Amino acid sequence: MSYSNIAVRKFDAVIVGAGGAGLRAAIQLSESGLKVAVLSKVFPTRSHTVAAQGGVSASLGNSEPDHWTWHMYDTVKGSDWLGDQDAIEFMCRKAPEVVVELEHFGMPFDRTDEGKIYQRPFGGHMSNFGEKPVRRACAAADRTGHAMLHALYQRNVRARTQFFVEWMALDLIRDADGHVLGVSALEMETGEVSIFHAKATIFATGGAGRIFASSTNAFINTGDGLGMAARAGIPLEDMEFWQFHPTGVAGAGVLITEGVRGEGGILRNSSGERFMERYAPNAKDLASRDVVSRAMVTEINEGRGCGPNKDFVLLDITHLPPETIMKRLPGIREISIQFAGVDPIKAPIPVVPTCHYQMGGIPTNYKGQVVVPVGDNMSVPVPGFYAAGECACASVHGANRLGTNSLLDLLVFGKASGEAVVEDLKQMPVEHRPLPADAIDRTRERLERLDARTGGESEHATRLALQRVMQTHCGVFRFKDKLAEGVEEILEVEKRVAQVSIGDKSKVWNTARVEALELENLIEVAKATMISANARLESRGAHVRDDAPDTAERPNGRNDSEWLKHTLWNRADNALSYKPVTLEPLTVETIALKTRTY
Ligand SMILES: Cc1cc2nc3c(=O)[nH]c(=O)nc-3n(C[C@H](O)[C@H](O)[C@H](O)COP(=O)(O)OP(=O)(O)OC[C@H]3O[C@@H](n4cnc5c(N)ncnc54)[C@H](O)[C@@H]3O)c2cc1C
């Protein structure tokens, strides 16, 4: 196949990704009268945002007093002080505005008796600087993400945003001065490649949870934005921090909500023991996500797992009345029957901690501009490049994200990145900067290599090997020796990725080619994660190492004197550099460092 005749399509701005973040950014651009293209691998309303259940946080105070400074405090504490306090202030202060705006876009929130937006309590969200749980999660039943994505899509239809559906962006285009000038992209239906030439490019490509064998994430969450950014010389920030949800269906990874344990569900090991009593005598099965996940992995590692391979534990609700299950947990029962072949009324559900969310990503400031170190300045904007949502690291989640803060992140930083583009374009010349002569070279080389090679590594087997290495060496609980081995093994997998070949070379709807290209993004995310995790010699938030235990001198194993800093991984030489955490908020006082206890 020849890739010499490449069509060039010109826009003011191109957005890669049509999940919550991409759609919110697109509204801002289209309603400002800009010519904008939104690319998505799937129809917009099938993006992973559609799967979000619990809610979107905002201190509306509809049922009881709340304040954005309390929300800010909780978020800084949840981040284990690794979050940037300017960005966290910005997000929490803006939350009521963007949620009410979403309501005005037509979001069908549940209502209180007075007709206000319904809010429910959620983990880590407290009143009055950590006093007691507060109702801050604005919800539309247990389908908040679904309702949100549809409301945002409809608003885009009204604003006449131009969508390129089932188009896969392949590479970022940068010129010799480092300006970003758009992306190359593959139309999956035809197999043709085009250049999207733009003055501004926003990445909103979502998470990369598919680097792990067990993940709640959609199959399309392969970290394409991170791979593209890394190949174009942008470092990736804080990639060692991944959130594991305790209860994914074993083997399938599909999420079983925390609400199951809220209704009285109990975790048991192979001898039927309620093991959480040993790890968290007070909260038991309702301890925080990281604590429960680590307890489950300890049970499995010490040989008390269930099943032929002793590699899962059981979530038991057989003691609950069937009516309660049918009324309060109907969706979960359906998931369990479909994905585990188990009716939870009659038998316990096999579960494992499952990769859920990436805290790190493409480094940005709180305006959504992508920033890189230049000389002594650690945060210089890359002209023409923006990122928002799960692929970006603003950093509001630091070392651990609070539930419902991601949907908020999409709204706040989707909108902010759109506003930044509108402002920055005013300073730019009317004409597009010319495309460099080598604009398409990297993409062409990747595609031609795949077309030419025969008899190499299988894509499927290589992807499984990658996921196994990540799951075994860089999971919930991290061990010094396993991490060091993991670095070696993932670099071996990288060599196999470079040798992948596809049997089918046809153009139309060639999913083998798409998956091989996705694998080249997964490997970048996997390397960034393993190498960053191996190097961070402390425990903080979701990153907990056996050689950085809880001591009187270092509670929870956190080491602020050496490790209160963001990691930056560079693809070129796998080198790491570090940048300071922003401890100064925009208008209020710094939230001082403390030990994180709940
Ligand atoms: C099961 C589940 C439940 C969750 N529940 C909650 C919750 O209750 N509350 C909460 O706050 N958070 C929740 N989260 C987290 C939250 O939903 C996600 O972090 C968030 O939706 C990500 O949104 P996004 O816009 O960044 O990306 P996504 O919604 O993942 O969208 C990514 C988009 O990028 C496109 N894309 C990717 N690569 C390419 C490419 N190469 N070319 C073209 N397009 C591309 C995709 O097609 C898609 O349109 C949940 C997550 C999961 C997995």
The ligand as an SDF file (V2000), in Angstrom:
LIG
                    3D

 53 58  0  0  0  0  0  0  0  0999 V2000
  -16.4660    1.7080   34.5890 C   0  0  0  0  0  0  0  0  0  0  0  0
  -16.0550    3.1040   34.9800 C   0  0  0  0  0  0  0  0  0  0  0  0
  -16.8390    3.8390   35.8710 C   0  0  0  0  0  0  0  0  0  0  0  0
  -16.4570    5.1420   36.2370 C   0  0  0  0  0  0  0  0  0  0  0  0
  -17.2450    5.8590   37.0900 N   0  0  0  0  0  0  0  0  0  0  0  0
  -16.9150    7.1540   37.3980 C   0  0  0  0  0  0  0  0  0  0  0  0
  -17.7690    7.9780   38.2020 C   0  0  0  0  0  0  0  0  0  0  0  0
  -18.8410    7.5550   38.6520 O   0  0  0  0  0  0  0  0  0  0  0  0
  -17.3890    9.2530   38.4620 N   0  0  0  0  0  0  0  0  0  0  0  0
  -16.2050    9.7870   37.9840 C   0  0  0  0  0  0  0  0  0  0  0  0
  -15.9120   10.9500   38.2360 O   0  0  0  0  0  0  0  0  0  0  0  0
  -15.3930    9.0180   37.2070 N   0  0  0  0  0  0  0  0  0  0  0  0
  -15.7170    7.7380   36.8970 C   0  0  0  0  0  0  0  0  0  0  0  0
  -14.8750    7.0010   36.0860 N   0  0  0  0  0  0  0  0  0  0  0  0
  -13.7220    7.6650   35.4460 C   0  0  0  0  0  0  0  0  0  0  0  0
  -14.2070    8.5370   34.2750 C   0  0  0  0  0  0  0  0  0  0  0  0
  -15.3730    7.9950   33.7320 O   0  0  0  0  0  0  0  0  0  0  0  0
  -13.1460    8.6740   33.1780 C   0  0  0  0  0  0  0  0  0  0  0  0
  -11.9260    9.0730   33.7540 O   0  0  0  0  0  0  0  0  0  0  0  0
  -13.5640    9.7170   32.1420 C   0  0  0  0  0  0  0  0  0  0  0  0
  -14.8490    9.4460   31.6570 O   0  0  0  0  0  0  0  0  0  0  0  0
  -12.5870    9.8380   30.9620 C   0  0  0  0  0  0  0  0  0  0  0  0
  -13.1230   10.7880   30.0490 O   0  0  0  0  0  0  0  0  0  0  0  0
  -12.2790   11.3390   28.8260 P   0  0  0  0  0  0  0  0  0  0  0  0
  -13.1240   12.3330   28.1130 O   0  0  0  0  0  0  0  0  0  0  0  0
  -10.9460   11.7770   29.2990 O   0  0  0  0  0  0  0  0  0  0  0  0
  -12.0240   10.0580   27.9160 O   0  0  0  0  0  0  0  0  0  0  0  0
  -13.0280    8.9300   27.3310 P   0  0  0  0  0  0  0  0  0  0  0  0
  -14.4140    9.1030   27.7440 O   0  0  0  0  0  0  0  0  0  0  0  0
  -12.3580    7.6370   27.5830 O   0  0  0  0  0  0  0  0  0  0  0  0
  -12.9710    9.2360   25.7700 O   0  0  0  0  0  0  0  0  0  0  0  0
  -11.7820    9.0760   25.0060 C   0  0  0  0  0  0  0  0  0  0  0  0
  -12.0870    9.4570   23.5760 C   0  0  0  0  0  0  0  0  0  0  0  0
  -10.8820    9.4840   22.8280 O   0  0  0  0  0  0  0  0  0  0  0  0
  -11.0830    8.8250   21.5970 C   0  0  0  0  0  0  0  0  0  0  0  0
   -9.7690    8.3490   21.1480 N   0  0  0  0  0  0  0  0  0  0  0  0
   -8.8280    7.6920   21.8580 C   0  0  0  0  0  0  0  0  0  0  0  0
   -7.7580    7.4600   21.0840 N   0  0  0  0  0  0  0  0  0  0  0  0
   -8.0290    7.9910   19.8700 C   0  0  0  0  0  0  0  0  0  0  0  0
   -7.3270    8.0700   18.6340 C   0  0  0  0  0  0  0  0  0  0  0  0
   -6.1030    7.5490   18.4820 N   0  0  0  0  0  0  0  0  0  0  0  0
   -7.9180    8.6820   17.5810 N   0  0  0  0  0  0  0  0  0  0  0  0
   -9.1710    9.1940   17.6920 C   0  0  0  0  0  0  0  0  0  0  0  0
   -9.8760    9.1570   18.8430 N   0  0  0  0  0  0  0  0  0  0  0  0
   -9.3060    8.5620   19.9070 C   0  0  0  0  0  0  0  0  0  0  0  0
  -12.0850    7.7530   21.8960 C   0  0  0  0  0  0  0  0  0  0  0  0
  -12.7280    7.3400   20.7190 O   0  0  0  0  0  0  0  0  0  0  0  0
  -13.0280    8.5020   22.8500 C   0  0  0  0  0  0  0  0  0  0  0  0
  -13.9310    9.2650   22.1120 O   0  0  0  0  0  0  0  0  0  0  0  0
  -15.2580    5.7050   35.7180 C   0  0  0  0  0  0  0  0  0  0  0  0
  -14.4800    4.9720   34.8150 C   0  0  0  0  0  0  0  0  0  0  0  0
  -14.8570    3.6790   34.4670 C   0  0  0  0  0  0  0  0  0  0  0  0
  -13.9460    2.9290   33.5230 C   0  0  0  0  0  0  0  0  0  0  0  0
  1  2  1  0
  2  3  1  0
  2 52  2  0
  3  4  2  0
  4  5  1  0
  4 50  1  0
  5  6  2  0
  6  7  1  0
  6 13  1  0
  7  8  2  0
  7  9  1  0
  9 10  1  0
 10 11  2  0
 10 12  1  0
 12 13  2  0
 13 14  1  0
 14 15  1  0
 14 50  1  0
 15 16  1  0
 16 17  1  0
 16 18  1  0
 18 19  1  0
 18 20  1  0
 20 21  1  0
 20 22  1  0
 22 23  1  0
 23 24  1  0
 24 25  2  0
 24 26  1  0
 24 27  1  0
 27 28  1  0
 28 29  2  0
 28 30  1  0
 28 31  1  0
 31 32  1  0
 32 33  1  0
 33 34  1  0
 33 48  1  0
 34 35  1  0
 35 36  1  0
 35 46  1  0
 36 37  1  0
 36 45  1  0
 37 38  2  0
 38 39  1  0
 39 40  1  0
 39 45  2  0
 40 41  1  0
 40 42  2  0
 42 43  1  0
 43 44  2  0
 44 45  1  0
 46 47  1  0
 46 48  1  0
 48 49  1  0
 50 51  2  0
 51 52  1  0
 52 53  1  0
M  END
$$$$
